[in-house]
């Protein structure tokens, strides 16, 4: 049966042969499919056009949705979002903690997208996310979502530049976003400078704040410990008889986790058979027996009995 294709079809075919743009080719082919008569004589033509469209679509790069640009997948033992006023030193602190080389400049909004790095703390990795400046005039919804999802929000304050106002402005925004105060850590930068040190001491009388200097690397190692403690997590090491303990890959659990919940996380079927556990000292030479309601602590070495 003859196809009897209309003149528009052949004009579109001519345009198709002249273009190299993938998206334009797809659009022309879709037009050709639309003007192609629908009867038995054109079934093969229609099938060929559909195949070409499908093939071209497979070669296209996947479009990134706007919200995906601002989403940071959690990795490591916890996610820490750094927020602060313009030029408070957020990116410099991220570079120092994570050994990265993100762009730093002395003008605001150098960081325009959330940028993750990994902080190595002892035998675990903690994700640090550098973010654009947070102000009363710039508090986008995607930044609110990041703050809500993060395990810890680190507010970085420039101790030289009216730090009280900085803290007040950011705390008001976090309160508006309904961010729990328990997961906020306030850190003051530039503590090596005289007037900044004086401002720090005044603030410390009223609220909890941790002082550092990114430039002079003051209290940076202590800050790493502070971040770990603020995440409220513990490291637990399961011990199997006659096997070496893997001290480089601990189980990461929330503070307050009971032994039976840890057992359930390893293997749900073990819960019914659980008889207790040996809790070893670090030297592995002595141990004590603990039950299902024992609250695990950071560094515990546990041999489960079933």
C-alpha positions in Angstrom: 0.0 0.0 0.0 1.5 3.4 -0.9 2.4 5.8 1.9 1.0 9.0 0.2 3.1 11.2 2.4 2.2 15.0 2.4 4.7 17.7 1.1 5.2 18.9 4.7 6.8 15.6 5.5 9.5 15.9 2.9 10.2 19.5 3.8 10.7 18.4 7.4 12.9 15.6 6.2 15.1 18.1 4.4 15.4 20.2 7.6 16.3 17.0 9.5 19.2 16.3 7.2 20.6 19.8 7.6 20.6 20.1 11.4 23.2 18.5 13.8 21.5 19.6 17.1 20.1 16.5 18.9 17.1 18.3 20.5 16.2 20.0 17.2 16.3 16.6 15.4 13.9 15.2 18.0 11.5 18.0 17.5 11.6 17.7 13.7 11.0 13.9 13.9 8.1 14.5 16.3 6.6 17.0 13.7 7.1 14.4 11.0 5.3 11.8 13.1 2.4 14.3 13.6 1.9 15.0 9.8 2.4 11.4 8.8 -1.0 9.9 7.7 -2.1 7.1 10.0 -2.9 4.1 7.9 -1.4 0.7 7.1 0.8 2.1 4.3 2.7 4.3 6.8 3.1 1.9 9.7 6.7 1.2 8.8 7.5 4.9 8.4 6.0 5.7 11.8 7.9 2.8 13.4 11.2 4.1 11.9 10.5 7.6 13.1 9.7 6.4 16.7 13.0 4.4 16.7 15.0 7.4 15.7 13.4 9.6 18.4 14.1 6.9 21.0 17.7 6.6 19.9 18.3 10.3 19.9 16.8 10.7 23.4 19.2 8.1 24.7 22.1 10.2 23.5 20.9 13.3 25.3 22.5 14.2 28.6 20.1 13.8 31.5 18.4 17.1 32.5 19.2 18.1 36.0 16.1 19.4 37.9 16.5 22.7 39.7 15.9 21.1 43.1 18.6 18.5 42.5 21.3 21.3 42.2 20.6 22.3 45.8 20.3 18.8 47.2 23.3 17.2 48.9 23.2 13.4 49.5 24.3 12.5 53.0 27.5 10.6 53.2 29.8 9.5 56.1 28.9 9.4 59.8 27.0 12.7 59.8 26.2 15.8 57.7 27.2 19.3 59.0 25.9 22.4 57.2 28.0 25.5 57.7 25.9 28.7 57.7 27.0 32.3 58.3 27.0 35.9 57.2 28.9 37.0 54.1 32.7 36.7 54.4 32.6 35.0 57.8 35.1 32.4 56.5 32.8 29.5 55.7 34.7 28.3 52.6 38.1 28.8 54.2 36.9 26.7 57.2 35.6 24.0 54.9 38.9 23.9 53.0 40.8 23.6 56.3 38.6 20.8 57.7 38.3 18.8 54.6 41.7 19.5 52.9 39.8 20.9 49.8 40.5 23.9 47.6 37.1 25.5 47.1 37.2 29.1 45.7 37.7 31.8 48.3 37.4 35.5 47.7 37.0 38.7 49.7 33.7 39.6 48.3 30.3 38.1 49.3 28.4 35.2 47.6 31.5 33.6 46.2 29.8 30.3 47.1 26.5 30.1 45.2 25.7 26.4 45.6 26.0 23.9 48.5 29.5 22.4 48.2 30.3 19.2 50.2 33.6 18.0 51.4 34.7 15.2 53.8 36.3 15.7 57.2 38.4 12.8 58.4 38.0 12.5 62.2 40.1 9.6 63.6 38.6 6.5 61.9 35.4 8.1 60.5 34.4 10.5 57.8 32.0 13.5 58.5 30.4 15.4 55.6 30.9 19.1 55.7 28.6 21.3 53.4 29.7 24.8 52.6 26.7 27.0 51.8 26.1 30.5 50.4 25.8 33.3 53.0 22.6 33.4 55.1 21.0 36.9 55.6 17.5 38.2 56.3 17.4 39.2 52.6 18.8 35.8 51.4 17.1 32.8 53.0 15.9 30.6 50.1 13.7 27.6 50.7 16.3 25.1 49.4 18.7 26.4 52.1 16.0 25.9 54.7 15.6 22.3 53.4 19.3 21.7 53.8 19.3 23.0 57.3 16.4 20.8 58.3 18.0 17.7 56.8 21.5 18.2 58.2 22.5 16.4 61.4 24.3 19.5 62.6 24.1 23.2 61.7 27.4 25.1 62.3 26.9 28.8 62.5 30.2 30.6 61.7 30.4 34.1 63.1 32.9 36.9 62.2 34.0 38.0 65.7 35.3 41.3 64.4 32.2 42.5 62.7 29.3 43.0 65.2 29.1 39.3 66.1 26.0 39.8 68.4 23.9 41.1 65.5 25.1 38.2 63.3 24.1 35.6 65.8 20.7 37.3 66.4 19.9 37.5 62.7 20.8 33.9 62.0 19.1 32.5 65.1 15.9 34.4 64.1 16.0 32.7 60.7 16.6 29.3 62.1 13.8 29.8 64.6 11.5 30.7 61.6 12.7 27.5 59.9 11.9 25.5 63.1 15.5 24.2 63.4 16.0 22.7 66.8 18.5 24.6 69.0 20.0 21.2 70.1 21.5 20.7 66.7 23.1 24.1 66.3 26.8 24.8 67.1 27.9 28.4 67.2 31.6 29.0 66.2 33.4 32.4 66.3 36.1 33.0 63.8 39.2 35.3 64.0 39.8 34.7 67.7 43.5 35.5 67.2 42.7 39.2 66.8 42.5 41.4 69.9 39.0 43.0 69.5 37.6 39.7 68.2 38.9 38.0 71.3 37.2 40.7 73.5 33.9 40.2 71.6 34.2 36.5 72.1 34.6 36.8 75.8 31.5 39.0 76.0 29.4 36.6 74.0 30.7 33.6 76.1 29.2 35.2 79.2 25.7 34.8 77.7 25.7 31.8 75.4 27.8 28.7 74.4 30.2 29.6 71.6 33.4 27.9 70.4 36.3 30.2 69.3 38.7 29.5 66.4 40.9 31.2 63.9 40.9 29.8 60.4 43.8 32.0 59.3 46.1 31.0 62.2 44.6 27.5 62.5 43.7 28.1 66.2 41.6 25.4 67.9 40.9 23.6 64.6 41.7 20.1 65.9 39.6 20.9 69.0 36.7 22.0 66.6 36.8 18.6 64.9 36.2 16.9 68.3 33.5 19.5 69.1 31.8 18.6 65.8 32.0 14.9 66.6 30.6 15.4 70.1 27.8 17.7 68.8 26.6 15.1 66.3 25.8 12.9 69.3 27.0 9.7 67.7 29.0 6.8 69.0 31.3 4.2 67.4 30.8 0.5 68.3 32.9 -2.4 67.3 31.5 -5.9 67.0 33.8 -8.7 68.1 33.6 -12.2 66.6 35.4 -15.2 68.3 38.9 -15.8 66.9 38.7 -12.9 64.4 40.5 -9.6 64.3 38.3 -6.5 65.2 37.9 -4.0 62.4 38.8 -0.8 64.1 38.7 1.2 60.8 35.0 0.5 60.1 32.9 1.0 63.2 29.2 0.9 63.4 27.9 4.5 63.7 25.0 4.8 66.2 23.1 7.5 67.9 23.9 8.3 71.5 21.5 6.4 73.8 21.3 3.3 71.6 20.6 0.2 73.6 22.5 -3.1 73.0 19.3 -4.9 71.8 18.8 -2.2 69.1 22.3 -2.7 67.9 21.7 -6.4 67.7 18.6 -5.8 65.7 20.5 -3.6 63.3 23.1 -6.3 62.7 20.5 -9.1 62.3 16.8 -8.9 63.2 16.7 -12.7 63.6 19.2 -12.5 66.5 16.9 -10.6 68.7 14.8 -13.6 69.8 18.0 -15.7 70.3 19.9 -13.0 72.2 21.4 -14.2 75.5 23.6 -11.2 76.4 27.0 -9.9 75.3 30.6 -9.6 76.5 31.7 -5.9 76.7 35.5 -5.8 76.3 38.0 -3.3 77.6 40.3 -1.8 74.9 43.1 -4.2 75.7 40.7 -7.1 75.1 42.0 -8.9 78.1 39.0 -8.3 80.4 35.3 -8.1 79.9 32.0 -8.0 81.7 28.6 -9.3 80.8 25.9 -6.8 79.8 22.2 -7.3 78.9 19.8 -6.1 76.3 19.1 -2.7 78.0 22.8 -1.7 78.3 23.3 1.7 76.8 26.2 1.6 74.4 29.1 4.1 74.6 31.6 5.4 72.1 34.4 2.9 71.6 32.5 -0.1 73.0 33.7 -3.5 71.9 30.9 -6.0 72.0 30.8 -9.8 71.5 27.1 -10.8 71.1 26.0 -14.2 72.4 23.0 -16.0 70.7 
